Amino acid sequence: MLIAANWPIQAQVGALSSTRLLRGYSLPPYDSFNVAEHVGDEPQHVAANRHLLAQYLPNPPVWLEQVHGSDVIAVSSASQRQQVEQADALYTQLRGQPLAIMTADCLPILLCSADGAEVAAIHGGWRPLAGGIVAKTVAHFSAPSSQIYAWLGPAIGPDAFEVGAEVKAAFCALDPNMDGAFKKHPEQENKYFADIFLLAQLQLQTAGVSAIYSDELCTVSNPSQFYSYRREGRTGRMVTLIWRK
């Protein structure tokens, strides 16, 4: 099972997220469609899953070593498929070149210009978001931000994302309006529940992006469909991809 982005530009771009319901090769606790090489899964199973993924794509994707930072890689050549760089976002104008982001609670964010000429994919963990990765990625676009669409894929929901006061402080230092994305924990001092979907929406809006789409699917509360690092610890990764058609 694949999840297609629910935005009105499907004719211009391909955009999807994998789930663990897609019949793959990984065994528990990675069952069954894990695409990550760094989580302890058997390498041959990961390779087989990536090979299966390829049938849904026009070309091999560009993968990243995601480090929870705020660097953005601009993909300008198909040869970059062979280079696994450390970064947490990808941008391209190449036609038919998929960009891949792996997650298991963090928020995958896809961006596309209204004419379909530019696309980007962001690993929206709280550290990249607090580091300004949304604004840095939007800045790569030639299109005005008012002509950029955003789609937020499956991620940890607002009733499951427990964080410390330091996380709230980091976001509120960037923008006091982000205080509304945090709800006081009813039982633990200096603990909050964070709404990562709202944090991303606020940052996108600040960057001038208003066309934002999401089903706000929670990875933690849907164990049959999604991997969740917060829920399981040792687990696989989904992949979210975007490409110009």
C-alpha positions in Angstrom: 0.0 0.0 0.0 1.2 3.4 -1.0 -0.2 6.8 0.1 -0.5 9.4 -2.6 -0.2 13.1 -1.8 -3.7 14.7 -1.6 -2.9 17.9 -3.4 -4.3 19.3 -6.7 -1.1 19.0 -8.8 -0.9 15.2 -9.3 -0.7 15.8 -13.1 2.6 17.7 -12.7 4.3 15.6 -10.1 4.5 12.2 -8.6 4.3 12.2 -4.8 3.8 9.2 -2.4 4.7 7.7 0.9 5.3 4.0 1.5 3.8 2.0 4.4 4.7 -1.3 6.0 1.5 -2.8 4.4 3.3 -2.9 1.0 4.4 -6.6 0.7 8.1 -6.6 1.0 10.9 -8.8 2.2 11.9 -7.6 5.7 11.3 -9.8 8.7 10.1 -8.6 12.2 10.7 -6.1 13.7 11.2 -4.5 10.2 8.2 -6.2 8.6 7.8 -5.9 5.8 8.8 -2.9 3.6 11.7 -1.3 5.3 13.9 0.8 3.0 16.6 1.9 5.5 20.1 0.4 5.4 21.1 1.8 8.8 18.5 0.2 11.2 19.9 -3.3 11.5 17.8 -5.0 8.8 19.3 -7.6 6.6 21.0 -5.8 3.7 19.6 -8.2 1.1 16.1 -7.5 2.3 16.5 -3.7 2.1 18.0 -4.1 -1.4 15.0 -6.2 -2.4 12.5 -3.7 -1.0 14.3 -0.8 -2.8 14.2 -2.9 -6.0 10.4 -3.4 -5.5 10.0 0.3 -4.9 11.7 1.1 -8.2 8.7 -0.2 -10.2 6.7 2.8 -9.0 9.3 5.3 -10.0 10.6 6.7 -13.3 14.3 6.5 -12.2 16.3 5.5 -9.1 15.9 8.1 -6.3 18.4 10.2 -4.6 18.9 9.1 -1.0 20.4 11.0 1.9 22.2 10.2 5.1 19.8 12.1 7.3 21.5 13.8 10.3 18.8 15.9 11.9 20.4 19.1 10.6 19.2 21.8 8.3 21.3 21.4 5.2 19.6 21.3 1.7 21.2 19.5 -1.3 20.3 20.8 -4.7 20.3 17.9 -7.2 21.4 19.1 -10.6 22.7 15.9 -12.1 21.5 12.3 -12.3 25.0 11.3 -11.2 24.1 12.4 -7.7 22.1 9.2 -7.3 25.4 7.6 -6.6 26.3 10.1 -3.9 24.8 9.6 -0.4 25.4 13.0 1.2 24.7 14.2 4.8 21.7 16.5 4.7 18.0 16.6 5.5 16.4 18.1 2.4 16.6 17.7 -1.3 15.6 20.1 -4.1 15.7 19.7 -7.9 14.5 21.0 -11.3 15.4 17.7 -13.0 12.5 16.0 -14.7 11.9 12.4 -13.6 14.3 12.5 -10.7 12.7 11.2 -7.5 13.9 12.7 -4.2 13.7 10.3 -1.1 13.2 11.1 2.6 13.0 8.3 5.2 10.9 8.6 8.4 9.5 6.7 11.3 7.8 9.5 13.3 9.5 12.6 11.8 7.5 14.6 9.4 8.1 14.2 5.6 7.4 17.5 3.8 7.0 17.7 0.0 7.1 21.0 -1.9 6.3 21.7 -5.5 6.0 24.9 -7.5 2.5 25.4 -9.1 3.9 24.8 -12.6 5.5 21.6 -11.5 9.0 22.8 -12.6 10.6 22.6 -9.1 10.2 20.0 -6.3 11.7 19.4 -2.9 11.6 16.9 0.0 12.3 17.7 3.6 13.1 15.5 6.6 11.0 17.4 9.2 12.3 16.2 12.5 12.0 18.7 15.3 15.7 19.6 15.1 15.7 20.3 11.4 12.5 22.3 11.8 14.0 24.3 14.7 17.1 24.8 12.5 15.1 26.6 9.9 15.1 23.9 7.2 11.7 24.9 5.8 12.8 28.4 5.0 16.1 27.2 3.7 14.4 24.8 1.3 11.8 27.3 0.1 14.7 29.7 -0.6 16.0 27.3 -3.3 12.8 27.8 -5.4 12.8 30.3 -8.2 9.0 30.4 -8.0 7.5 32.9 -5.5 6.5 31.2 -2.2 2.9 32.1 -2.9 3.1 29.7 -5.9 4.5 26.7 -3.9 2.4 23.8 -2.7 3.2 21.7 0.4 2.2 18.2 1.5 2.8 16.9 5.0 3.0 13.1 5.1 2.5 10.6 8.0 4.3 11.6 11.3 3.9 11.3 15.1 0.6 12.8 16.1 0.0 15.7 18.6 -1.2 13.3 21.3 1.9 11.2 21.1 4.8 13.6 20.6 6.0 14.2 24.2 8.9 16.7 24.4 10.8 18.6 27.0 10.7 22.3 27.8 13.9 22.9 25.8 12.1 21.9 22.6 9.3 24.3 23.2 11.8 27.0 24.1 13.8 26.4 20.8 10.7 27.0 18.7 9.3 29.9 20.6 12.7 31.6 20.4 12.2 31.5 16.6 8.6 32.6 16.7 6.5 33.2 19.8 3.4 32.2 17.8 4.7 28.6 17.9 3.6 28.5 21.5 0.2 27.3 20.3 1.7 24.1 18.9 2.5 22.9 22.5 0.1 21.5 25.0 1.1 21.2 28.7 1.6 17.6 29.8 -1.1 16.9 32.4 1.1 14.8 34.7 4.8 15.7 34.1 6.5 19.0 35.0 8.3 20.7 32.2 6.9 18.2 29.6 4.7 19.1 26.6 2.9 17.4 23.7 4.0 19.0 20.5 2.0 19.2 17.2 4.7 18.7 14.6 2.1 19.2 11.8 1.2 22.7 13.2 4.9 23.6 13.7 5.6 22.8 10.0 2.4 24.7 8.9 3.4 27.8 10.9 6.9 27.7 9.4 5.6 27.2 5.9 3.2 30.1 6.3 6.0 32.3 7.6 8.0 31.5 4.5 5.0 32.5 2.4 3.6 29.1 1.6 -0.2 29.0 2.1 -1.3 26.0 0.0 -0.7 23.2 2.5 -2.2 19.8 2.4 -2.2 16.8 4.8 -4.3 14.0 6.2 -2.2 14.3 9.4 -1.8 10.6 9.7 -0.3 9.5 13.0 2.6 7.0 12.8 2.5 6.1 16.5 -1.2 5.1 16.7 -1.2 3.0 13.5 1.2 0.2 14.1 -0.1 -2.0 11.3 0.5 0.7 8.7 3.5 2.7 9.9 6.8 2.3 11.5 7.3 4.3 14.7 10.6 4.8 16.4 8.9 6.4 19.4 6.6 3.3 19.7 9.0 0.5 18.9 12.6 1.7 19.1 14.0 -1.0 16.8 12.0 -0.7 13.6 12.1 0.1 9.9 11.6 3.3 7.9 9.0 4.5 5.4 10.0 6.5 2.4 8.3 9.6 1.0 9.2 10.6 -2.6 8.5 13.4 -5.1 9.5 13.8 -8.7 8.6 16.0 -11.7 6.6 14.1 -14.3 
